Amino acid sequence: MTAPSTFGLSTEARNLHWLLSNLVEEVPGVHSVTVVSSDGLMLLSSDPGHLNAPLADRRTGPRGSSADLATIVSGIGSLTAGAAKLMDGGGVKQTMVAMDEGSVFVMSISDGSLLGVHATPDCDMSVVAYHMALFVGRAGHVLTPELRSELRKSMESAQ
């Protein structure tokens, strides 16, 4: 994982980067992780240095790009929220897509933001979901509009 620069960031932003790094490093089978705002913009990524890398140089993942994972997470979040509304199902807490060559997990964060994880097909899904829930529990209450703005600016400067 390419460690994002946290120089000049607030304590809350640095803590979120640390939580994200731990999720990737501590959970077996996790390729990449992203946090997307309710309006679809990437706020945090496990590999921001790979945003503009040539395809051949990118890590394993959805086309290897954290920006691609953020797009997928945003789309899945929107689709499932619409489906839940049509079915009077209430809010969507978590979505999991199992594929032949991988899995994608999407979990809601309290402010409408989404946590997305791309993992190997043989990952322990319950362990991934558990660690995602820990991240959401720790991050949800600090993800204020001010912090989201700070994170957006730091992602833009990483590009």
NUDREN-236276 format. One line per field, with one value per residue: residue number from 1; chain; x, y, z of N, C-alpha, C, O in turn; residue in one letter. Coordinates in nm, 4 decimals. Layout:
base [NUM, ...] $
figu [A, ...] $
n.east [X, ...] $
n.north [Y, ...] $
n.up [Z, ...] $
ca.east [X, ...] $
ca.north [Y, ...] $
ca.up [Z, ...] $
c.east [X, ...] $
c.north [Y, ...] $
c.up [Z, ...] $
o.east [X, ...] $
o.north [Y, ...] $
o.up [Z, ...] $
torlo [A, ...] $
This chain:
base [1, 2, 3, 4, 5, 6, 7, 8, 9, 10, 11, 12, 13, 14, 15, 16, 17, 18, 19, 20, 21, 22, 23, 24, 25, 26, 27, 28, 29, 30, 31, 32, 33, 34, 35, 36, 37, 38, 39, 40, 41, 42, 43, 44, 45, 46, 47, 48, 49, 50, 51, 52, 53, 54, 55, 56, 57, 58, 59, 60, 61, 62, 63, 64, 65, 66, 67, 68, 69, 70, 71, 72, 73, 74, 75, 76, 77, 78, 79, 80, 81, 82, 83, 84, 85, 86, 87, 88, 89, 90, 91, 92, 93, 94, 95, 96, 97, 98, 99, 100, 101, 102, 103, 104, 105, 106, 107, 108, 109, 110, 111, 112, 113, 114, 115, 116, 117, 118, 119, 120, 121, 122, 123, 124, 125, 126, 127, 128, 129, 130, 131, 132, 133, 134, 135, 136, 137, 138, 139, 140, 141, 142, 143, 144, 145, 146, 147, 148, 149, 150, 151, 152, 153, 154, 155, 156, 157, 158, 159] $
figu [A, A, A, A, A, A, A, A, A, A, A, A, A, A, A, A, A, A, A, A, A, A, A, A, A, A, A, A, A, A, A, A, A, A, A, A, A, A, A, A, A, A, A, A, A, A, A, A, A, A, A, A, A, A, A, A, A, A, A, A, A, A, A, A, A, A, A, A, A, A, A, A, A, A, A, A, A, A, A, A, A, A, A, A, A, A, A, A, A, A, A, A, A, A, A, A, A, A, A, A, A, A, A, A, A, A, A, A, A, A, A, A, A, A, A, A, A, A, A, A, A, A, A, A, A, A, A, A, A, A, A, A, A, A, A, A, A, A, A, A, A, A, A, A, A, A, A, A, A, A, A, A, A, A, A, A, A, A, A] $
n.east [0.0843, 0.0535, 0.1473, -0.0486, 0.0265, 0.0123, 0.0824, 0.0255, -0.2448, -0.5456, -0.5884, -0.8074, -0.8348, -0.5876, -0.6201, -0.8300, -0.7009, -0.5145, -0.6851, -0.7917, -0.5588, -0.4922, -0.7101, -0.6624, -0.4083, -0.4364, -0.6437, -0.6819, -0.6746, -0.7828, -0.7779, -0.8046, -0.9303, -1.1808, -1.3270, -1.6201, -1.7913, -2.1311, -2.2100, -2.0685, -1.7930, -1.4510, -1.3097, -1.1188, -0.8539, -0.6972, -0.4860, -0.3849, -0.1722, -0.1840, -0.3713, -0.3335, -0.1667, -0.0150, -0.2001, -0.0632, 0.1043, -0.0523, -0.1989, -0.3510, -0.6979, -1.0157, -0.9665, -0.7377, -0.7343, -0.7941, -0.9741, -1.1474, -1.2582, -1.3911, -1.5860, -1.7340, -1.8258, -1.9820, -2.1793, -2.2959, -2.3909, -2.5831, -2.7593, -2.8519, -2.9685, -3.1787, -3.3225, -3.3943, -3.5615, -3.7715, -3.8729, -3.9626, -3.7776, -3.6257, -3.3168, -3.0068, -2.7699, -2.5476, -2.3853, -2.2961, -2.1046, -2.0366, -1.8002, -1.6516, -1.3765, -1.3283, -1.4463, -1.6754, -1.7472, -1.9787, -2.0476, -2.2627, -2.1971, -2.2546, -2.3208, -2.4112, -2.2034, -1.9935, -1.8260, -1.6049, -1.4828, -1.2550, -1.1915, -1.0253, -1.1534, -1.1577, -1.1593, -1.2353, -1.5476, -1.6997, -1.5056, -1.4053, -1.6398, -1.6787, -1.4486, -1.4939, -1.7269, -1.6192, -1.4520, -1.6476, -1.7905, -1.5980, -1.5288, -1.7575, -1.8785, -1.6973, -1.6838, -1.7392, -1.8853, -1.6745, -1.4455, -1.4836, -1.4510, -1.1816, -1.0594, -1.1319, -0.9891, -0.7278, -0.7179, -0.7410, -0.5028, -0.3273, -0.3537] $
n.north [-0.1180, 0.2210, 0.4727, 0.7450, 1.0932, 1.2569, 1.4927, 1.8083, 1.7694, 1.7594, 1.6237, 1.4484, 1.3796, 1.2536, 1.0379, 0.9004, 0.8242, 0.6524, 0.4528, 0.3522, 0.2545, 0.0529, -0.1189, -0.2224, -0.3385, -0.5177, -0.6975, -1.0026, -1.0683, -0.8323, -0.6062, -0.3304, -0.0195, 0.2294, 0.5472, 0.7106, 1.0125, 1.1271, 1.2511, 1.1227, 1.1663, 1.0771, 1.0405, 0.9209, 0.6883, 0.3716, 0.3559, 0.6151, 0.7035, 0.5633, 0.6660, 0.7927, 0.6234, 0.4307, 0.1670, -0.0817, -0.0549, -0.0498, -0.1644, -0.4795, -0.4851, -0.3210, -0.2530, -0.1711, 0.0800, 0.3230, 0.5255, 0.4057, 0.2072, 0.3739, 0.4824, 0.2523, 0.1812, 0.4058, 0.3835, 0.1297, 0.1887, 0.3873, 0.2438, 0.0368, 0.1893, 0.3079, 0.0770, -0.0154, 0.1911, 0.1655, -0.0781, -0.0215, -0.0692, 0.0620, 0.2063, 0.1218, -0.0920, -0.2584, -0.3919, -0.6656, -0.8006, -1.0890, -1.2308, -1.4316, -1.3792, -1.2088, -0.9932, -0.7357, -0.5061, -0.2888, -0.0433, 0.1570, 0.4801, 0.6972, 0.9630, 0.9398, 0.8872, 0.6332, 0.3274, 0.1358, -0.1827, -0.3827, -0.7157, -1.0391, -1.3402, -1.5541, -1.4493, -1.4133, -1.3421, -1.2623, -1.1646, -0.9477, -0.7894, -0.7436, -0.5885, -0.3719, -0.2714, -0.1930, 0.0156, 0.1942, 0.2470, 0.3816, 0.5933, 0.7228, 0.9217, 1.1317, 1.2287, 1.5013, 1.7854, 1.9708, 1.8111, 1.6341, 1.8126, 1.8843, 1.6329, 1.5863, 1.7919, 1.7086, 1.4699, 1.5680, 1.7086, 1.4976, 1.3892] $
n.up [0.0000, -0.0776, 0.1273, 0.2161, 0.2208, 0.5238, 0.6177, 0.7531, 0.7882, 0.9857, 1.3176, 1.3245, 1.0531, 1.0082, 1.1824, 1.0547, 0.8179, 0.9314, 1.0390, 0.8002, 0.6731, 0.8554, 0.8194, 0.5633, 0.5958, 0.8106, 0.7621, 0.6167, 0.2680, 0.1715, -0.0904, -0.1665, -0.0331, 0.0045, 0.0852, 0.0197, -0.0405, 0.0255, -0.2063, -0.3995, -0.4251, -0.3860, -0.0692, 0.0950, 0.0400, -0.0048, -0.1747, -0.2919, -0.4495, -0.6817, -0.8489, -1.0967, -1.2266, -1.4919, -1.6480, -1.6486, -1.4307, -1.2061, -0.8950, -0.8018, -0.8399, -0.8903, -1.1985, -1.0908, -0.9802, -0.7331, -0.7806, -0.9607, -0.7941, -0.6133, -0.7815, -0.8427, -0.5858, -0.5216, -0.7211, -0.6597, -0.4054, -0.4634, -0.6294, -0.4551, -0.2529, -0.3928, -0.4620, -0.2067, -0.1303, -0.3156, -0.2302, 0.0189, 0.2231, 0.4110, 0.5340, 0.3721, 0.5015, 0.4517, 0.1638, -0.0372, -0.2941, -0.4508, -0.6588, -0.9220, -0.9221, -0.7078, -0.4388, -0.3495, -0.1038, 0.0462, 0.2792, 0.4694, 0.6063, 0.8803, 0.7863, 0.5281, 0.3663, 0.2159, 0.2806, 0.1035, 0.0044, -0.1706, -0.2159, -0.2065, -0.3660, -0.1888, 0.0642, 0.4152, 0.4610, 0.6831, 0.8567, 0.7112, 0.6974, 0.9711, 1.0410, 0.8756, 0.9944, 1.2393, 1.1503, 1.0479, 1.2819, 1.4303, 1.2659, 1.1740, 1.3436, 1.3403, 1.0861, 0.9750, 0.7965, 0.7630, 0.7919, 0.5791, 0.3668, 0.4050, 0.3618, 0.0941, -0.0337, 0.0252, -0.1186, -0.3793, -0.3998, -0.3919, -0.6387] $
ca.east [0.0000, 0.1231, 0.0990, -0.0778, 0.0891, -0.0824, 0.1428, -0.0615, -0.3845, -0.5940, -0.5783, -0.9168, -0.8012, -0.4785, -0.6778, -0.9039, -0.6004, -0.4585, -0.7868, -0.7993, -0.4369, -0.5047, -0.8077, -0.5964, -0.2930, -0.4696, -0.7477, -0.6341, -0.7541, -0.8293, -0.6925, -0.8100, -1.0395, -1.2070, -1.4419, -1.6822, -1.8909, -2.2678, -2.2245, -1.9913, -1.6518, -1.3613, -1.2535, -1.0021, -0.8217, -0.5824, -0.3756, -0.4008, -0.0616, -0.2105, -0.4838, -0.2995, -0.0629, -0.0520, -0.2703, 0.0325, 0.1710, -0.1501, -0.2171, -0.4695, -0.8208, -1.0994, -0.8756, -0.6223, -0.7402, -0.8839, -1.0817, -1.2446, -1.3301, -1.4819, -1.6983, -1.8136, -1.8899, -2.0864, -2.2873, -2.3636, -2.4640, -2.7002, -2.8512, -2.9155, -3.0556, -3.2998, -3.3970, -3.4523, -3.6728, -3.8820, -3.9264, -3.9903, -3.6882, -3.5461, -3.1802, -2.9174, -2.6576, -2.4310, -2.4066, -2.1809, -2.1110, -1.9381, -1.7714, -1.5562, -1.2392, -1.3176, -1.5660, -1.6855, -1.8325, -2.0124, -2.1150, -2.3015, -2.1441, -2.3655, -2.3555, -2.4431, -2.0818, -1.9853, -1.6986, -1.6000, -1.3674, -1.2376, -1.1163, -1.0082, -1.2731, -1.1512, -1.1493, -1.3364, -1.6418, -1.7416, -1.3952, -1.4056, -1.7562, -1.6537, -1.3528, -1.5613, -1.8157, -1.5336, -1.4132, -1.7657, -1.8192, -1.4958, -1.5158, -1.8845, -1.9103, -1.6018, -1.6873, -1.8158, -1.8672, -1.5419, -1.3484, -1.5021, -1.3885, -1.0365, -1.0199, -1.1445, -0.8757, -0.6045, -0.7220, -0.7144, -0.3602, -0.2542, -0.3630] $
ca.north [0.0000, 0.3477, 0.5525, 0.8813, 1.1946, 1.3159, 1.6172, 1.9250, 1.7342, 1.7638, 1.4982, 1.3615, 1.3288, 1.1578, 0.9183, 0.8263, 0.7607, 0.5410, 0.3476, 0.2942, 0.1759, -0.0680, -0.2081, -0.2901, -0.4163, -0.6166, -0.7924, -1.0851, -1.0729, -0.7003, -0.5426, -0.1848, 0.0367, 0.3695, 0.6134, 0.7985, 1.1008, 1.1036, 1.3027, 1.0402, 1.2036, 0.9985, 1.1146, 0.8466, 0.5741, 0.2948, 0.3698, 0.7379, 0.7223, 0.4881, 0.7260, 0.8267, 0.5321, 0.3539, 0.0436, -0.1895, -0.0313, -0.0439, -0.2820, -0.5604, -0.4220, -0.2854, -0.1853, -0.1302, 0.2210, 0.3602, 0.6063, 0.3115, 0.1485, 0.4768, 0.4893, 0.1310, 0.1920, 0.5069, 0.3264, 0.0255, 0.2573, 0.4523, 0.1396, -0.0311, 0.2856, 0.3167, -0.0485, -0.0171, 0.2878, 0.1044, -0.1908, 0.0256, -0.1485, 0.1434, 0.2361, 0.0098, -0.0957, -0.3198, -0.4652, -0.7480, -0.8598, -1.1966, -1.2612, -1.5413, -1.3357, -1.1094, -0.9494, -0.5936, -0.4785, -0.1477, -0.0224, 0.2961, 0.5545, 0.7746, 1.0858, 0.9107, 0.8419, 0.4886, 0.2600, 0.0278, -0.2711, -0.4845, -0.8242, -1.1627, -1.4246, -1.6476, -1.3790, -1.4472, -1.2307, -1.2152, -1.0861, -0.8208, -0.7125, -0.7031, -0.4784, -0.2563, -0.2171, -0.1214, 0.1422, 0.2811, 0.2890, 0.4765, 0.7076, 0.7867, 1.0407, 1.2404, 1.2671, 1.6249, 1.8549, 2.0321, 1.7051, 1.5867, 1.9127, 1.8687, 1.5089, 1.6074, 1.8738, 1.6294, 1.3749, 1.6444, 1.7412, 1.3727, 1.3602] $
ca.up [0.0000, -0.0774, 0.2392, 0.1777, 0.3044, 0.6186, 0.6639, 0.7476, 0.8099, 1.1228, 1.3920, 1.2809, 0.9191, 1.0255, 1.2445, 0.9521, 0.7320, 1.0078, 1.0420, 0.6660, 0.6543, 0.9372, 0.7570, 0.4514, 0.6405, 0.9131, 0.7214, 0.5052, 0.1463, 0.1278, -0.1922, -0.1576, 0.0459, -0.0236, 0.1473, -0.0791, 0.0197, -0.0201, -0.3428, -0.4909, -0.4349, -0.3035, 0.0438, 0.1426, -0.0437, 0.0401, -0.2702, -0.3692, -0.5428, -0.8034, -0.9208, -1.2341, -1.2749, -1.6112, -1.6147, -1.6229, -1.3029, -1.0980, -0.8105, -0.8261, -0.7931, -1.0040, -1.2917, -1.0132, -0.9432, -0.6245, -0.8381, -1.0155, -0.6813, -0.5616, -0.8747, -0.8230, -0.4543, -0.5335, -0.8018, -0.5822, -0.2987, -0.5219, -0.6757, -0.3424, -0.1843, -0.4746, -0.4469, -0.0719, -0.1291, -0.3898, -0.1543, 0.1548, 0.3069, 0.5025, 0.4921, 0.3391, 0.5944, 0.3889, 0.0392, -0.0717, -0.4265, -0.4634, -0.7983, -0.9374, -0.8967, -0.6020, -0.3684, -0.3192, 0.0108, 0.0627, 0.4063, 0.4926, 0.7203, 0.9361, 0.7159, 0.3888, 0.2997, 0.2013, 0.2900, 0.0055, 0.0126, -0.2738, -0.1532, -0.2826, -0.3613, -0.0778, 0.1919, 0.5147, 0.4491, 0.8148, 0.9116, 0.6379, 0.7435, 1.1099, 1.0410, 0.8155, 1.0976, 1.3337, 1.0864, 1.0431, 1.4190, 1.4762, 1.1746, 1.1427, 1.4229, 1.3157, 0.9448, 0.9681, 0.6683, 0.7585, 0.7691, 0.4416, 0.2801, 0.4200, 0.2965, -0.0507, -0.0776, 0.0318, -0.2313, -0.5009, -0.4052, -0.4183, -0.7820] $
c.east [0.0880, 0.0658, 0.0730, -0.0067, -0.0165, -0.0269, 0.0436, -0.2084, -0.4193, -0.5770, -0.6851, -0.8869, -0.6893, -0.5286, -0.7551, -0.8088, -0.5411, -0.5566, -0.7960, -0.6772, -0.4433, -0.6012, -0.7420, -0.4870, -0.3304, -0.5672, -0.6994, -0.7311, -0.8027, -0.7288, -0.6873, -0.9368, -1.0565, -1.3249, -1.4902, -1.7869, -2.0295, -2.2929, -2.1303, -1.8440, -1.5670, -1.2994, -1.1243, -0.9792, -0.7003, -0.4638, -0.3889, -0.2899, -0.0854, -0.3239, -0.4524, -0.1921, -0.1086, -0.1099, -0.1736, 0.0992, 0.0762, -0.1573, -0.3411, -0.5898, -0.9078, -1.0198, -0.7535, -0.6289, -0.8382, -0.9987, -1.1885, -1.3249, -1.4292, -1.6051, -1.7919, -1.8915, -2.0044, -2.2067, -2.3662, -2.4464, -2.5912, -2.8048, -2.9239, -3.0057, -3.1861, -3.3863, -3.4647, -3.5715, -3.7941, -3.9498, -3.9651, -3.9058, -3.6086, -3.4071, -3.0996, -2.7977, -2.5317, -2.4736, -2.2799, -2.2057, -1.9988, -1.9240, -1.6737, -1.4155, -1.2259, -1.4508, -1.5594, -1.7871, -1.8564, -2.0909, -2.1430, -2.2329, -2.2519, -2.4093, -2.3949, -2.3214, -2.0803, -1.8418, -1.7026, -1.4712, -1.3696, -1.1462, -1.1080, -1.1339, -1.2743, -1.1358, -1.2575, -1.4320, -1.6848, -1.6319, -1.3890, -1.5204, -1.7368, -1.5598, -1.4097, -1.6528, -1.7362, -1.4926, -1.5297, -1.7986, -1.7225, -1.4929, -1.6441, -1.9109, -1.8142, -1.6069, -1.7813, -1.8007, -1.7286, -1.4350, -1.3612, -1.4366, -1.2364, -0.9863, -1.0272, -1.0251, -0.7457, -0.6011, -0.6908, -0.5663, -0.2746, -0.2549, -0.2670] $
c.north [0.1233, 0.4331, 0.6949, 0.9779, 1.2549, 1.4451, 1.7312, 1.8950, 1.7428, 1.6270, 1.4004, 1.2997, 1.2263, 1.0278, 0.8344, 0.7568, 0.6393, 0.4241, 0.2757, 0.2058, 0.0457, -0.1674, -0.2883, -0.3843, -0.5318, -0.7243, -0.8716, -1.0825, -0.9388, -0.6417, -0.3918, -0.1416, 0.1822, 0.4184, 0.7166, 0.8831, 1.0718, 1.1572, 1.2335, 1.0738, 1.1210, 1.0867, 1.0525, 0.7284, 0.5030, 0.3072, 0.4956, 0.7627, 0.6532, 0.5470, 0.7478, 0.7352, 0.4628, 0.2193, -0.0686, -0.1761, -0.0348, -0.1753, -0.3576, -0.4890, -0.3931, -0.1950, -0.1307, 0.0092, 0.2458, 0.4471, 0.5166, 0.2449, 0.2483, 0.4899, 0.3707, 0.1401, 0.2925, 0.4540, 0.2205, 0.0888, 0.3222, 0.3501, 0.0740, 0.0627, 0.3020, 0.1931, -0.0551, 0.0775, 0.2289, -0.0076, -0.1522, -0.0501, -0.0692, 0.1669, 0.1103, 0.0177, -0.1494, -0.3939, -0.5437, -0.8093, -0.9622, -1.2322, -1.3781, -1.5015, -1.2293, -1.0785, -0.7990, -0.5784, -0.3284, -0.1348, 0.1263, 0.3514, 0.6552, 0.8967, 1.0637, 0.8733, 0.6901, 0.4415, 0.1438, -0.0509, -0.3669, -0.5904, -0.9447, -1.2489, -1.5214, -1.5803, -1.4304, -1.3278, -1.1760, -1.1308, -0.9498, -0.7326, -0.6617, -0.5822, -0.3530, -0.1904, -0.1420, 0.0145, 0.2405, 0.3334, 0.3941, 0.6032, 0.7875, 0.9161, 1.1573, 1.2932, 1.3861, 1.6888, 1.9186, 1.9279, 1.6487, 1.6830, 1.9017, 1.7433, 1.5199, 1.6850, 1.7933, 1.5256, 1.4459, 1.6766, 1.6178, 1.3378, 1.4482] $
c.up [0.0000, 0.0334, 0.1929, 0.2714, 0.3949, 0.6758, 0.6481, 0.7692, 0.9580, 1.1885, 1.3472, 1.1449, 0.9271, 1.0869, 1.1434, 0.8555, 0.8015, 1.0135, 0.9075, 0.6379, 0.7330, 0.8762, 0.6445, 0.5006, 0.7332, 0.8669, 0.5999, 0.3866, 0.0955, 0.0301, -0.1728, -0.0859, 0.0051, 0.0595, 0.0469, -0.0089, -0.0380, -0.1609, -0.4412, -0.5054, -0.3394, -0.1956, 0.0947, 0.0506, 0.0119, -0.0544, -0.3548, -0.4695, -0.6752, -0.8860, -1.0683, -1.2922, -1.4026, -1.5687, -1.5789, -1.4868, -1.1836, -1.0215, -0.8535, -0.7668, -0.9117, -1.0974, -1.2179, -0.9572, -0.8301, -0.6761, -0.8989, -0.9038, -0.6240, -0.6507, -0.8570, -0.6924, -0.4585, -0.6111, -0.7284, -0.4707, -0.3492, -0.5647, -0.5593, -0.2625, -0.2608, -0.4626, -0.3107, -0.0625, -0.2007, -0.3111, -0.0118, 0.2569, 0.4080, 0.4469, 0.4651, 0.4325, 0.5278, 0.2633, 0.0103, -0.2085, -0.4349, -0.6110, -0.8043, -0.8925, -0.7889, -0.5381, -0.3486, -0.2067, 0.0174, 0.1922, 0.4239, 0.6162, 0.7582, 0.8546, 0.5699, 0.3071, 0.2994, 0.2168, 0.1931, 0.0163, -0.1058, -0.2154, -0.2458, -0.2718, -0.2424, 0.0584, 0.2872, 0.5221, 0.5849, 0.8801, 0.8433, 0.6873, 0.8865, 1.1145, 0.9747, 0.9187, 1.2047, 1.2777, 1.0890, 1.1825, 1.4701, 1.3929, 1.1588, 1.2163, 1.3988, 1.1727, 0.9254, 0.8300, 0.6542, 0.7281, 0.6284, 0.3436, 0.2855, 0.3480, 0.1444, -0.1042, -0.0758, -0.0807, -0.3621, -0.5124, -0.4297, -0.5654, -0.8557] $
o.east [0.1878, -0.0537, 0.1617, 0.0169, -0.1218, -0.0820, -0.0156, -0.2899, -0.3318, -0.5538, -0.6573, -0.9110, -0.6950, -0.4847, -0.7472, -0.8332, -0.5197, -0.5168, -0.8068, -0.6909, -0.4042, -0.5770, -0.7642, -0.4750, -0.2620, -0.5729, -0.6784, -0.8526, -0.8587, -0.6105, -0.5797, -1.0355, -0.9588, -1.4114, -1.4133, -1.8633, -2.0429, -2.3865, -2.1137, -1.7760, -1.6063, -1.2440, -1.0313, -1.0727, -0.6110, -0.3517, -0.4028, -0.3106, -0.0149, -0.3684, -0.5370, -0.1332, -0.2280, -0.0722, -0.2009, 0.1463, 0.1215, -0.1266, -0.4241, -0.5831, -0.8775, -1.0089, -0.6753, -0.5344, -0.9508, -1.1088, -1.3074, -1.4461, -1.5411, -1.7163, -1.9140, -2.0108, -2.1120, -2.3214, -2.4892, -2.5592, -2.6958, -2.9240, -3.0458, -3.1084, -3.2929, -3.5087, -3.5803, -3.6702, -3.9067, -4.0703, -3.9969, -3.9546, -3.5310, -3.3828, -3.1213, -2.7319, -2.4230, -2.5825, -2.1692, -2.3131, -1.8810, -2.0226, -1.6192, -1.3442, -1.1213, -1.5547, -1.4515, -1.8982, -1.7641, -2.1889, -2.0575, -2.2130, -2.3326, -2.5278, -2.4103, -2.3339, -2.1557, -1.7481, -1.7938, -1.3637, -1.4733, -1.0359, -1.1746, -1.2125, -1.3811, -1.1030, -1.3591, -1.4002, -1.7040, -1.6622, -1.3696, -1.5003, -1.7746, -1.5879, -1.3768, -1.6561, -1.7813, -1.4974, -1.5132, -1.8309, -1.7608, -1.4583, -1.6393, -1.9612, -1.8465, -1.5411, -1.8889, -1.7118, -1.6720, -1.3445, -1.2603, -1.3732, -1.1698, -0.8830, -0.9399, -0.9671, -0.6625, -0.4939, -0.6215, -0.5100, -0.1634, -0.1674, -0.2580] $
o.north [0.1279, 0.4627, 0.7592, 0.9465, 1.2988, 1.5006, 1.7484, 1.9872, 1.7344, 1.5270, 1.2813, 1.1808, 1.1230, 0.9196, 0.7116, 0.6430, 0.5355, 0.3091, 0.1532, 0.0955, -0.0597, -0.2880, -0.4088, -0.4969, -0.6342, -0.8317, -0.8148, -1.0930, -0.9317, -0.6284, -0.3328, -0.2148, 0.2506, 0.3402, 0.7982, 0.8321, 1.0008, 1.1136, 1.2800, 1.0156, 1.0975, 1.1927, 1.1236, 0.6751, 0.5657, 0.2722, 0.4862, 0.8362, 0.6807, 0.4852, 0.7235, 0.7664, 0.4384, 0.1648, -0.1444, -0.2757, -0.0235, -0.2821, -0.3081, -0.4381, -0.4362, -0.0745, -0.0541, 0.0526, 0.1960, 0.4428, 0.5472, 0.2279, 0.2104, 0.5068, 0.3864, 0.1099, 0.2665, 0.4764, 0.2199, 0.0467, 0.3130, 0.3675, 0.0574, 0.0198, 0.3093, 0.2025, -0.0961, 0.0478, 0.2407, -0.0292, -0.2390, -0.0900, -0.1272, 0.1495, 0.0061, 0.1213, -0.0942, -0.4509, -0.4940, -0.8629, -0.9275, -1.2599, -1.4186, -1.5816, -1.1652, -1.1311, -0.7419, -0.6311, -0.2497, -0.2061, 0.2106, 0.2819, 0.6938, 0.9297, 1.1605, 0.8322, 0.6260, 0.5074, 0.0613, 0.0060, -0.4251, -0.5596, -0.9510, -1.2323, -1.5656, -1.6463, -1.4844, -1.2253, -1.0553, -1.0352, -0.8479, -0.6145, -0.5489, -0.4845, -0.2410, -0.0678, -0.0390, 0.1156, 0.3562, 0.4511, 0.4845, 0.7099, 0.9077, 1.0115, 1.2709, 1.3924, 1.3730, 1.6501, 1.9200, 1.9525, 1.6185, 1.6396, 1.9090, 1.7469, 1.4693, 1.6491, 1.8081, 1.4956, 1.3903, 1.6725, 1.6284, 1.2653, 1.4408] $
o.up [0.0718, 0.0329, 0.1367, 0.3881, 0.3486, 0.7708, 0.5415, 0.7685, 1.0441, 1.1205, 1.3331, 1.1238, 0.8602, 1.0479, 1.1455, 0.8154, 0.7390, 0.9950, 0.9022, 0.5850, 0.6828, 0.8808, 0.6328, 0.4523, 0.7339, 0.9268, 0.4928, 0.4032, -0.0139, 0.0614, -0.1637, -0.0787, -0.0254, 0.0990, -0.0038, 0.0730, -0.1376, -0.2278, -0.5540, -0.5899, -0.2252, -0.2245, 0.1329, -0.0091, 0.0690, -0.0173, -0.4768, -0.5661, -0.7723, -0.9828, -1.1545, -1.3957, -1.4202, -1.4650, -1.4858, -1.4318, -1.0697, -1.0744, -0.9299, -0.6549, -1.0230, -1.0750, -1.2741, -0.8912, -0.8314, -0.6212, -0.8901, -0.9167, -0.5895, -0.6007, -0.8563, -0.6892, -0.4046, -0.5725, -0.7331, -0.4451, -0.2849, -0.5394, -0.5645, -0.2101, -0.2000, -0.4539, -0.3008, 0.0048, -0.1524, -0.3244, 0.0696, 0.3627, 0.4839, 0.3274, 0.5270, 0.4418, 0.5444, 0.2566, 0.0309, -0.2357, -0.4273, -0.6794, -0.7016, -0.8320, -0.7793, -0.5781, -0.3329, -0.2136, -0.0036, 0.2133, 0.3967, 0.7158, 0.6736, 0.8555, 0.4955, 0.1917, 0.3726, 0.1719, 0.1991, 0.0349, -0.1376, -0.1703, -0.3491, -0.1785, -0.2000, 0.1570, 0.2434, 0.5825, 0.5995, 0.9516, 0.9096, 0.7158, 0.9182, 1.1839, 1.0140, 0.9296, 1.2548, 1.3478, 1.1276, 1.1989, 1.5444, 1.4438, 1.1327, 1.1569, 1.4335, 1.1413, 0.8671, 0.7541, 0.5449, 0.6484, 0.5646, 0.2474, 0.1822, 0.2812, 0.0739, -0.2067, -0.1653, -0.1332, -0.4474, -0.6217, -0.4814, -0.6128, -0.9782] $
torlo [M, T, A, P, S, T, F, G, L, S, T, E, A, R, N, L, H, W, L, L, S, N, L, V, E, E, V, P, G, V, H, S, V, T, V, V, S, S, D, G, L, M, L, L, S, S, D, P, G, H, L, N, A, P, L, A, D, R, R, T, G, P, R, G, S, S, A, D, L, A, T, I, V, S, G, I, G, S, L, T, A, G, A, A, K, L, M, D, G, G, G, V, K, Q, T, M, V, A, M, D, E, G, S, V, F, V, M, S, I, S, D, G, S, L, L, G, V, H, A, T, P, D, C, D, M, S, V, V, A, Y, H, M, A, L, F, V, G, R, A, G, H, V, L, T, P, E, L, R, S, E, L, R, K, S, M, E, S, A, Q] $
